[in-house]
Amino acid sequence: MALVRDRRHLNLRLPMPEPSERRPRFPLPLPPSSNPSNNSVVADFAPNDLETLQVLGHGNGGTVYKVRHKQTSVVYALKVVHSDADPMTRRQVRREMDILRRTDSPYVVRCHGFFEKPSGDVAIVMEYMDVGTLDTLLKKNGTFSEAQLAVVARQVLNGLSYLHAHKIVHRDIKPSNLLVNQKMEVKIGDFGVSKMMCRTLDACNSYVGTCAYMSPERFDPDTYGGNYNGYSGDIWSLGLTLFELYVGRFPFLPAGQRPDWATLMCAICFGDPPRLPGQASVEFRSFIDCCLKKESSERWSASQLLSHPFLSKKSGNC
Ligand SMILES: Nc1ncnc2c1ncn2[C@@H]1O[C@H](COP(=O)(O)OP(=O)(O)OP(=O)(O)O)[C@@H](O)[C@H]1O
């Protein structure tokens, strides 16, 4: 049985090693991007260029700091994975670097550079998102209105549409991986368990990511869509994320119930998709239904959802 790490409420990860991805460690500098037209800025940073201001958070992949570039005073977020991290965590941060250096979208958190310290610590310099995550906002301000969710959904779908067009599956869409800034821009972050699909029929390992947000076909590919390719799994996770931001709690479990892996898996695979409360509009209900189709082949794609009527709701600040 997979290792279940229950670090905090609803953050159940199933970090299974992926045999196809057991690549040897490579020293920095990283291999060049396969996309020569990529103009995302991956600058030269040295550890001494940056001054640490505060800790922003801890994830499975390491610690994220708010830092300031000493010469330019520009503030960044610095994700550091320490040299003593387990091999899987180090593999994840290298995968995250590999993906971030290939992405260039206003809807994906921007990467400004990488470095490896002589101690073996590996660091990613990222754009600083000064509000935090959608999870932070939910805890601070309470639930989101439909108009706010339409704004969030449009931005995340633009990000997913970009990633999927570049054959990148995120595999861990959830409120704490969607970053927000003061301009109310929402960007996809944390690519630690993401995957670049090299071939059209590449299978996607089912047991990575946060299991609470996993789609039925990740647990049971034969019943819910056969060849699991991952793209529609990101849409399921987005549907659950928006649902949670609307009702203020994770949809599959009664309020206050502590989740365990088996209960969640049964609810996701054998139960009906969750239903929004009665006051939800027809458009929102339809949008969530299109994301939460249990049969993965019936789920709408990111580009289809971008033309769903729910997204034309009048905008509202997060
Ligand atoms: N670019 C960023 N700007 C501002 N804060 C950030 C940024 N990236 C991450 N953070 C903060 O650091 C925290 C930890 O991020 P990290 O990506 O390491 O893990 P996580 O997504 O919270 O957890 P997990 O690894 O379990 O998914 C985030 O929850 C967020 O609060």
The ligand as a Tripos MOL2 file, in Angstrom:
@<TRIPOS>MOLECULE
LIG
   31    33     1     0     0
SMALL
NO_CHARGES

@<TRIPOS>ATOM
      1 N1          5.8310   32.0640   -5.5640 N.pl3     1 LIG1
      2 C1          5.3680   32.1470   -4.3130 C.ar      1 LIG1
      3 N2          5.0510   33.3580   -3.7970 N.ar      1 LIG1
      4 C2          4.5730   33.4570   -2.5220 C.ar      1 LIG1
      5 N3          4.3940   32.4100   -1.6900 N.ar      1 LIG1
      6 C3          4.7070   31.1890   -2.1520 C.ar      1 LIG1
      7 C4          5.2000   30.9820   -3.4820 C.ar      1 LIG1
      8 N4          5.4000   29.6530   -3.6580 N.ar      1 LIG1
      9 C5          5.0400   29.0550   -2.5080 C.ar      1 LIG1
     10 N5          4.6330   29.9630   -1.5980 N.ar      1 LIG1
     11 C6          4.1920   29.7030   -0.2110 C.3       1 LIG1
     12 O1          4.9580   28.6450    0.3140 O.3       1 LIG1
     13 C7          4.1080   27.5720    0.7190 C.3       1 LIG1
     14 C8          4.8020   26.2500    0.4460 C.3       1 LIG1
     15 O2          4.8610   26.0520   -0.9570 O.3       1 LIG1
     16 P1          5.2350   24.6640   -1.5980 P.3       1 LIG1
     17 O3          5.0390   24.7910   -3.0590 O.co2     1 LIG1
     18 O4          6.5870   24.2530   -1.1450 O.co2     1 LIG1
     19 O5          4.2850   23.6290   -0.9020 O.3       1 LIG1
     20 P2          2.6690   23.4750   -0.7880 P.3       1 LIG1
     21 O6          2.0730   23.5940   -2.1470 O.co2     1 LIG1
     22 O7          2.0990   24.3900    0.2570 O.co2     1 LIG1
     23 O8          2.5420   22.0340   -0.2000 O.3       1 LIG1
     24 P3          2.7470   20.6820   -0.9370 P.3       1 LIG1
     25 O9          4.1820   20.6040   -1.3410 O.co2     1 LIG1
     26 O10         2.3650   19.7330    0.1220 O.co2     1 LIG1
     27 O11         1.8070   20.7040   -2.1120 O.co2     1 LIG1
     28 C9          2.8140   27.7620   -0.0700 C.3       1 LIG1
     29 O12         1.7190   27.2030    0.5860 O.3       1 LIG1
     30 C10         2.7300   29.2830   -0.1590 C.3       1 LIG1
     31 O13         2.1460   29.7960    1.0130 O.3       1 LIG1
@<TRIPOS>BOND
     1     1     2 1
     2     2     3 ar
     3     2     7 ar
     4     3     4 ar
     5     4     5 ar
     6     5     6 ar
     7     6     7 ar
     8     6    10 ar
     9     7     8 ar
    10     8     9 ar
    11     9    10 ar
    12    10    11 1
    13    11    12 1
    14    11    30 1
    15    12    13 1
    16    13    14 1
    17    13    28 1
    18    14    15 1
    19    15    16 1
    20    16    17 2
    21    16    18 1
    22    16    19 1
    23    19    20 1
    24    20    21 2
    25    20    22 1
    26    20    23 1
    27    23    24 1
    28    24    25 2
    29    24    26 1
    30    24    27 1
    31    28    29 1
    32    28    30 1
    33    30    31 1
@<TRIPOS>SUBSTRUCTURE
     1 LIG1         1 GROUP 0 **** ****
